[in-house]
Structure formats: structure tokens, C-alpha cells
């Protein structure tokens, strides 16, 4: 019987891979032709092949496979996102990133919570829980968009770093409120302690794993595994996540830091032989693409159209509050204390708009649904309405807005060339 169960699980995983890969390749090519972010197509495809329409793949039939895809996929995307962050640039915007990741999340949770309390008539604790679930932005959603839309480094790295760091804060808020709802107990000290432990452990584990494994594939004497650089790239993400999680730290924080170390290896006096670096780069790009396909197709399969049909109007109102009140307020408050970053109004306007929601809120929503917390259907509907709207509306208009605001990389390059000609 055991071997039969294992065989079924194995076949399910292979079947899921085949469906996702075929869907992803076809729609990825379509997105290139139409110049629309591919994650939008993947999400819609997931809805169509999920339980709501054709029921080809469902979380009920593939629970282990779904969790594997969401956990490893988001971890690897976050690791790759960390590699693109320049520590010198990050150092200049550290205050903004820190404020957006903490104060910004709390502001969003409170604003959305109050709105949910008024609109749905649910208890304030349940409303705040809803607000906390969708308060954090999602790197797995943002990074793929920035792969296709080249904007100013300072803005990109601020938004991506924020999305990496604010996951921990959002998760702690959710776990704290769940503890209150289930046991009626609340300890501010324990919550702060949990957040600090989660963050510090994640940073330390990610730093150690990232550095040691980068040394082992470098051109130094200890770089005995440089020919296995592509495999080590996967190992970095998996090992950092697992170690941090087992030590009660933030796994996502750890993989981001591991990626940060890998992407800034020059600052640590490390270098990878060119041939091995190229093989790692192309391999990582392929794995990253597959993870992106898998994550958003799977998220689409989890959308409950019946629940959305029931709550779509109030859920839409909540999403609009998040997009046009909570997020702008979070950005304004979080950036007003950072004078060194010299943010322009256009920069802030862009950051207000770019706050896609994806994997982490979906995972938190899944936990709440499994616990059958009062109001879980409402929370689930709002979460997926938020994912749908922010991805379909915000992700698809990111390039257009960036162009209108003049913050695309090519726009800045043109300005630099004009300045050079003017001074020549």
C-alpha cells in the first residue's frame, strides 16, 4: 500500500511538471510576443486548469506537490532576487527599506483591517488578521516583473529588498493574531522577540551558507567544487531555507541573504571561473523561469471562483483601499525620514503603485483556511482578489507607468547621453 501511495505521489508530481512546463512554455512565448508580464498568463492559466474550471490540477489532489512548488519555488526566486541587489546601492536606501518592511507593513495592516471591519462587519481581530495577511509585498511576484521591466536601480533594489524583508514581519503579525484568536492570549514582548529571532537567525544563516558555498565554488584554494557551481546554486537556496527554518528563523530571509552574498562576491574578494560562472548563470535562469511558471500556475489553481463570486464586491473594495490608501500612506510615512536617498515625488509614486501580492499571502491564507478560523472564507476571497488585481492590473501597467514617470533604465541612459553631448 505504501509503495502504491508513493507511486501515485511520484506520478502526480511528474504529471504536474508536464502540465506546468507545457503551459508555461506556450504562454511564456505568448507574453514575449504581446509584451505583457508572463505571470499574468500563468495565473489565468492556473485558474482554467484548476478546480474552478477543468480540474486538471487541484491542491486537494496534489497537496505535497503544491507545497513543494510554493516553498522551493518562492525560495529560489528570492535567492535569485538577492543576487541582483547591489550592497552599495542597498546601503544608500537602508532606512527606506527598513521602514517599508516594518512600519509600512503595520500601517497597511491597520488601514486594511479597519476597512475590512467596516465593510464586512467581522470582528476587529479577524479584520486585522485579514489586513496582516495581505500587508506584505511578494518577491516572487515582483522579481519576474522587474526582469522584464528595467527601471532605475535604486527604486528596483528598494522595492525588491522591501519585499524580501517584509515577509517576516507579515508572517509574525499573522501568527500573533492567530494566537490571540485561538487562545485569547497576547504578549507584545513575545511577538517582538519572535520577530527579532526570526530576522537575526535568517540573516546569520543566510550569510554563513552564502559565504561558505561561494568560497567552495570560487577560484580560491578552497574552491574545489567550482565545476559544480550550477548544482551549488540550488543547494544554497535549499540549505539556507532549511537551516534557518529548523532554527526558528525566517527561511525566506536566509535565502535572500545567501543570494545577496553570492551576487556581491567581489566585495568579499571572491570570484568564480568564467566558464563555471556562465554555466551557473544559464542554469539558474532556467530553474528560475520554471519556478516562476510553477508558482503562478499553482496559485491560479487555488483560486476559489465560488467564494470570489460571493464576496467579490466587498473584496474588491478592500483591494482598492490597499492600493490607493494603505500603500501610498505606507510609502509616504516610510520615506519621509530618509533624506539621504533623495527620493523624488515620481520615485515615490512608482513605489506606491508597485506592490504585487503573491506566494506568501497565499500560503498564510492557506494556513488560516486549514485552521477554519471564523471568517476564513472572507479572508481567502480577499487574498485571491488581491493577488488577481495586483498582478493583472499593477504588473501589466508597471512598464507604462515607469515610462510615463521617466524612470526606465533606457530613459535615464538617453538623458545621460544628452548630457554628455551638451557638455562636449
C-alpha positions as CSV (number, residue, x, y, z in Angstrom):
1,X,0.0,0.0,0.0
2,X,2.9,2.3,0.9
3,X,4.6,1.8,-2.4
4,X,1.3,2.5,-4.2
5,X,0.9,5.8,-2.3
6,X,4.4,6.8,-3.1
7,X,3.9,5.8,-6.8
8,X,0.8,7.9,-7.0
9,X,2.6,10.9,-5.4
10,X,5.5,10.5,-7.9
11,X,3.2,10.2,-10.9
12,X,1.3,13.3,-9.6
13,X,4.5,15.3,-9.4
14,X,5.6,14.2,-12.9
15,X,2.1,15.0,-14.3
16,X,2.1,18.4,-12.6
17,X,5.5,19.2,-14.0
18,X,4.4,18.2,-17.6
19,X,1.3,20.3,-17.4
20,X,3.0,23.3,-15.9
21,X,6.0,23.1,-18.3
22,X,3.9,22.9,-21.4
23,X,1.5,25.7,-20.2
24,X,4.5,27.8,-19.1
25,X,6.5,27.5,-22.3
26,X,3.5,28.3,-24.6
27,X,2.3,31.2,-22.5
28,X,5.8,32.5,-21.9
29,X,6.3,32.8,-25.6
30,X,2.9,34.5,-26.0
31,X,3.9,37.0,-23.3
32,X,7.1,37.8,-25.3
33,X,5.0,38.4,-28.4
34,X,2.4,40.6,-26.7
35,X,5.0,42.2,-24.3
36,X,2.8,41.5,-21.3
37,X,4.3,40.1,-18.0
38,X,4.2,36.3,-18.2
39,X,3.0,35.9,-14.6
40,X,-0.4,37.2,-15.6
41,X,-0.9,34.5,-18.2
42,X,0.4,31.8,-15.8
43,X,-2.1,32.9,-13.1
44,X,-5.1,32.9,-15.5
45,X,-4.0,29.5,-16.9
46,X,-3.9,28.2,-13.4
47,X,-7.5,29.2,-12.8
48,X,-8.5,27.5,-16.1
49,X,-6.8,24.2,-15.4
50,X,-7.6,24.3,-11.7
51,X,-10.7,23.0,-9.8
52,X,-12.8,26.1,-10.7
53,X,-12.9,25.2,-14.4
54,X,-11.3,21.9,-15.8
55,X,-9.9,20.5,-12.6
56,X,-6.8,19.1,-14.2
57,X,-4.6,20.1,-11.2
58,X,-6.0,20.8,-7.7
59,X,-4.5,21.4,-4.3
60,X,-6.7,18.7,-2.9
61,X,-5.2,16.1,-5.3
62,X,-1.7,17.4,-5.2
63,X,-1.1,18.8,-1.6
64,X,2.5,17.7,-1.2
65,X,3.4,18.8,-4.8
66,X,1.7,22.2,-4.3
67,X,3.6,22.8,-1.1
68,X,6.9,21.8,-2.6
69,X,6.4,24.1,-5.6
70,X,5.3,27.1,-3.5
71,X,8.1,26.6,-0.9
72,X,11.1,25.8,-3.0
73,X,9.9,28.0,-6.0
74,X,9.5,31.1,-3.9
75,X,12.8,30.4,-2.0
76,X,14.8,30.1,-5.3
77,X,13.2,33.2,-6.9
78,X,14.0,35.1,-3.7
79,X,17.6,33.8,-3.8
80,X,17.9,34.9,-7.4
81,X,16.4,38.3,-6.4
82,X,19.1,38.7,-3.7
83,X,21.8,38.1,-6.3
84,X,20.6,41.2,-8.2
85,X,20.9,43.5,-5.2
86,X,24.0,45.7,-5.1
87,X,25.1,46.2,-1.5
88,X,26.4,49.7,-2.2
89,X,23.0,50.7,-3.6
90,X,21.2,49.0,-0.7
91,X,23.3,50.8,1.8
92,X,22.1,54.1,0.4
93,X,18.4,53.2,0.8
94,X,18.6,51.1,4.0
95,X,16.4,53.5,6.0
96,X,13.6,53.4,3.5
97,X,13.9,49.6,3.2
98,X,13.8,49.2,7.0
99,X,10.8,51.5,7.4
100,X,8.8,50.0,4.5
101,X,9.5,46.5,5.8
102,X,8.3,47.2,9.4
103,X,6.3,50.4,9.8
104,X,4.9,50.2,6.2
105,X,3.5,46.7,6.9
106,X,1.9,47.7,10.1
107,X,0.3,50.8,8.5
108,X,-1.1,48.6,5.7
109,X,-2.4,46.0,8.1
110,X,-4.2,48.6,10.3
111,X,-5.7,50.6,7.4
112,X,-7.0,47.4,5.6
113,X,-8.1,46.0,8.9
114,X,-10.3,49.0,9.8
115,X,-11.7,48.9,6.2
116,X,-12.5,45.2,6.5
117,X,-14.1,45.7,9.9
118,X,-16.4,48.4,8.4
119,X,-17.1,46.7,5.0
120,X,-17.6,43.0,6.1
121,X,-18.9,43.6,9.6
122,X,-16.5,41.0,11.0
123,X,-14.7,41.2,14.4
124,X,-11.8,43.6,14.6
125,X,-9.3,40.8,15.3
126,X,-10.4,38.9,12.2
127,X,-10.3,42.2,10.2
128,X,-6.7,42.9,11.4
129,X,-5.8,39.3,10.6
130,X,-7.1,39.9,7.0
131,X,-5.1,43.1,6.8
132,X,-1.9,41.4,8.1
133,X,-2.1,38.6,5.5
134,X,-2.1,41.0,2.5
135,X,0.1,43.7,4.1
136,X,3.4,42.3,2.8
137,X,4.5,42.5,-0.8
138,X,5.8,39.4,-2.6
139,X,9.3,39.0,-4.1
140,X,8.2,36.0,-6.2
141,X,5.7,38.4,-8.0
142,X,7.9,41.5,-8.1
143,X,11.2,40.0,-9.3
144,X,9.8,38.4,-12.5
145,X,8.2,41.8,-13.4
146,X,11.5,43.6,-12.9
147,X,13.2,41.0,-15.1
148,X,11.0,42.3,-18.0
149,X,10.8,46.0,-17.0
150,X,14.2,47.7,-16.5
151,X,13.9,50.6,-14.1
152,X,16.3,52.7,-12.0
153,X,18.5,50.5,-9.8
154,X,17.8,52.5,-6.6
155,X,14.0,52.0,-6.9
156,X,14.2,48.4,-8.1
157,X,16.5,47.4,-5.3
158,X,14.4,49.2,-2.6
159,X,11.2,47.5,-3.7
160,X,12.7,44.1,-4.1
161,X,14.6,44.3,-0.7
162,X,11.5,45.5,1.0
163,X,9.5,42.5,-0.3
164,X,12.2,40.2,1.0
165,X,12.4,41.7,4.5
166,X,8.6,42.4,5.0
167,X,7.6,38.8,4.6
168,X,9.0,38.1,8.1
169,X,7.1,41.0,9.6
170,X,3.8,40.0,7.9
171,X,4.2,36.4,9.0
172,X,4.8,37.4,12.6
173,X,1.8,39.7,12.6
174,X,-0.4,36.9,11.3
175,X,1.0,34.3,13.8
176,X,0.4,36.8,16.7
177,X,-3.2,37.5,15.7
178,X,-3.8,33.8,15.2
179,X,-2.6,33.1,18.7
180,X,-5.0,35.7,20.1
181,X,-7.9,34.4,18.1
182,X,-7.3,30.8,19.1
183,X,-6.2,31.2,22.7
184,X,-7.1,34.7,23.6
185,X,-3.6,35.4,24.8
186,X,-1.3,38.2,23.6
187,X,2.2,39.2,24.5
188,X,3.8,42.1,22.8
189,X,7.2,41.1,24.2
190,X,7.0,37.6,22.8
191,X,5.9,39.0,19.4
192,X,8.9,41.4,19.2
193,X,11.2,38.6,20.4
194,X,9.9,36.3,17.8
195,X,10.4,38.9,15.0
196,X,14.0,39.6,16.2
197,X,14.9,35.9,16.4
198,X,13.3,35.2,13.0
199,X,15.2,38.1,11.4
200,X,18.6,37.6,13.1
201,X,18.7,33.8,12.5
202,X,17.7,34.3,8.9
203,X,20.4,36.9,8.3
204,X,23.1,34.9,10.1
205,X,22.3,31.5,8.5
206,X,21.9,33.1,5.0
207,X,25.2,34.9,5.4
208,X,27.1,31.8,6.5
209,X,25.6,29.5,3.9
210,X,26.0,32.0,1.1
211,X,29.7,32.8,2.0
212,X,30.9,29.2,2.6
213,X,29.3,27.8,-0.5
214,X,30.5,30.7,-2.6
215,X,34.1,30.1,-1.4
216,X,33.8,26.4,-2.3
217,X,33.0,27.3,-5.9
218,X,35.4,30.2,-6.2
219,X,38.9,30.4,-7.8
220,X,40.5,30.3,-4.3
221,X,42.4,27.2,-3.0
222,X,39.2,26.0,-1.2
223,X,37.2,26.3,-4.4
224,X,37.3,22.6,-5.1
225,X,33.7,22.4,-6.3
226,X,33.7,25.3,-8.8
227,X,32.8,22.8,-11.7
228,X,29.6,22.1,-9.7
229,X,28.5,25.7,-9.5
230,X,25.1,25.2,-11.1
231,X,24.1,22.5,-8.5
232,X,25.6,24.6,-5.7
233,X,23.2,27.4,-6.6
234,X,20.2,25.2,-5.9
235,X,22.0,23.9,-2.7
236,X,22.4,27.5,-1.4
237,X,18.7,28.2,-1.6
238,X,17.6,24.8,-0.2
239,X,20.2,24.7,2.6
240,X,19.7,28.3,3.7
241,X,16.0,27.9,3.8
242,X,16.0,24.6,5.7
243,X,18.7,25.5,8.3
244,X,17.0,28.8,9.1
245,X,13.6,27.2,9.4
246,X,14.9,24.5,11.7
247,X,16.5,27.2,13.9
248,X,13.2,29.1,14.2
249,X,14.4,31.8,11.7
250,X,13.0,33.2,8.5
251,X,13.8,30.8,5.7
252,X,12.9,33.4,3.1
253,X,15.2,36.0,4.8
254,X,18.0,33.4,4.8
255,X,17.8,32.6,1.0
256,X,17.6,36.3,0.2
257,X,20.8,37.0,2.2
258,X,22.5,33.9,0.7
259,X,21.7,35.4,-2.8
260,X,22.9,38.8,-1.6
261,X,26.3,37.3,-0.7
262,X,26.5,35.4,-3.9
263,X,25.7,38.5,-6.0
264,X,28.2,40.7,-4.2
265,X,31.1,38.2,-4.1
266,X,33.6,40.7,-5.4
267,X,33.2,42.7,-2.2
268,X,34.3,39.6,-0.3
269,X,37.3,39.1,-2.5
270,X,35.7,36.1,-4.3
271,X,35.4,35.2,-8.0
272,X,34.1,32.2,-9.9
273,X,36.0,31.0,-13.0
274,X,34.3,32.4,-16.1
275,X,33.2,29.0,-17.6
276,X,31.6,27.9,-14.3
277,X,30.0,31.3,-13.8
278,X,28.4,31.1,-17.2
279,X,27.1,27.6,-16.7
280,X,25.7,28.6,-13.3
281,X,24.1,31.7,-14.7
282,X,22.2,29.9,-17.5
283,X,21.2,27.0,-15.3
284,X,19.9,29.4,-12.6
285,X,18.0,31.4,-15.2
286,X,16.3,28.2,-16.4
287,X,15.4,27.0,-12.9
288,X,14.1,30.5,-12.0
289,X,11.9,30.5,-15.1
290,X,10.5,27.1,-14.3
291,X,9.8,28.2,-10.6
292,X,8.0,31.3,-11.9
293,X,5.8,29.2,-14.2
294,X,5.1,26.7,-11.5
295,X,4.3,29.1,-8.7
296,X,1.8,31.2,-10.6
297,X,0.1,28.3,-12.3
298,X,-0.3,26.7,-8.8
299,X,-1.6,30.0,-7.3
300,X,-4.2,30.1,-10.1
301,X,-5.4,26.6,-9.3
302,X,-6.1,27.7,-5.7
303,X,-8.5,30.5,-6.7
304,X,-12.0,29.6,-5.5
305,X,-14.3,31.2,-8.0
306,X,-17.4,30.4,-6.0
307,X,-16.1,32.2,-2.9
308,X,-14.9,35.1,-5.1
309,X,-18.4,35.3,-6.7
310,X,-20.0,35.5,-3.3
311,X,-17.6,38.2,-1.9
312,X,-16.2,39.9,-5.0
313,X,-17.6,43.4,-4.5
314,X,-16.6,43.9,-0.8
315,X,-13.3,42.1,-1.6
316,X,-12.7,44.5,-4.5
317,X,-13.3,47.4,-2.2
318,X,-10.7,46.1,0.2
319,X,-8.2,45.8,-2.6
320,X,-8.8,49.3,-3.7
321,X,-8.3,50.5,-0.1
322,X,-5.0,48.6,-0.1
323,X,-3.8,50.0,-3.4
324,X,-5.0,53.6,-3.1
325,X,-4.9,54.4,0.6
326,X,-2.8,51.9,2.6
327,X,0.1,51.6,0.2
328,X,0.5,55.3,-0.6
329,X,0.3,56.1,3.1
330,X,3.0,53.4,3.9
331,X,5.4,54.8,1.2
332,X,4.9,58.4,2.3
333,X,5.5,57.7,6.0
334,X,8.4,55.3,5.4
335,X,10.3,57.6,3.0
336,X,9.9,60.9,4.8
337,X,12.6,60.0,7.3
338,X,15.1,59.0,4.7
339,X,16.7,62.2,3.5
340,X,19.9,60.6,2.1
341,X,18.0,58.6,-0.5
342,X,16.8,61.8,-2.1
343,X,13.5,60.3,-3.4
344,X,11.7,62.4,-5.9
345,X,7.9,62.5,-6.0
346,X,7.9,60.4,-9.2
347,X,10.0,57.7,-7.4
348,X,7.5,57.6,-4.5
349,X,4.6,57.5,-6.9
350,X,6.1,54.5,-8.7
351,X,6.7,52.7,-5.3
352,X,3.1,53.3,-4.3
353,X,1.9,51.5,-7.4
354,X,4.3,48.6,-7.4
355,X,3.2,46.3,-4.5
356,X,2.2,43.0,-6.1
357,X,0.8,40.2,-3.8
358,X,1.6,36.5,-4.4
359,X,3.0,33.5,-2.7
360,X,3.5,34.4,0.9
361,X,0.0,35.9,1.5
362,X,-1.4,32.8,-0.4
363,X,0.5,30.5,1.9
364,X,-0.7,32.3,5.0
365,X,-4.2,32.3,3.7
366,X,-3.9,28.5,3.2
367,X,-2.9,28.1,6.9
368,X,-6.0,30.1,8.0
369,X,-8.3,28.1,5.8
370,X,-6.9,24.8,7.1
371,X,-7.5,26.1,10.7
372,X,-11.1,27.1,9.9
373,X,-10.7,30.4,11.7
374,X,-14.1,32.3,11.8
375,X,-14.2,34.4,8.6
376,X,-11.7,32.2,6.8
377,X,-13.8,32.3,3.6
378,X,-13.8,36.1,3.6
379,X,-10.0,36.2,4.2
380,X,-9.4,33.6,1.4
381,X,-11.6,35.6,-1.1
382,X,-9.9,38.9,-0.3
383,X,-6.4,37.4,-0.6
384,X,-7.0,35.9,-4.0
385,X,-8.8,39.0,-5.2
386,X,-5.8,41.0,-4.1
387,X,-3.4,38.6,-6.0
388,X,-5.6,38.8,-9.1
389,X,-6.0,42.5,-9.2
390,X,-2.4,43.5,-8.2
391,X,-0.9,41.0,-10.7
392,X,-3.3,41.7,-13.6
393,X,-3.6,45.5,-13.1
394,X,-0.4,46.6,-11.4
395,X,2.1,44.2,-13.0
396,X,0.8,44.8,-16.5
397,X,1.0,48.6,-16.1
398,X,4.4,48.7,-14.5
399,X,6.3,49.5,-17.6
400,X,3.7,52.0,-18.8
401,X,3.9,53.9,-15.5
402,X,7.7,53.7,-15.4
403,X,7.8,55.2,-18.9
404,X,5.4,58.0,-18.0
405,X,7.4,58.8,-14.9
406,X,10.7,58.6,-16.8
407,X,12.3,56.1,-14.6
408,X,13.0,53.3,-17.1
409,X,16.8,52.5,-17.4
410,X,16.7,53.3,-21.2
411,X,15.2,56.8,-20.4
412,X,18.0,57.5,-17.9
413,X,20.6,56.3,-20.5
414,X,19.2,58.7,-23.1
415,X,19.3,61.6,-20.6
416,X,23.0,60.7,-19.8
417,X,23.9,60.7,-23.5
418,X,22.1,64.1,-24.0
419,X,24.1,65.5,-21.1
420,X,27.3,64.1,-22.5
421,X,26.6,65.8,-25.9
422,X,25.6,69.0,-24.2
423,X,28.9,69.2,-22.2
424,X,31.0,68.1,-25.1
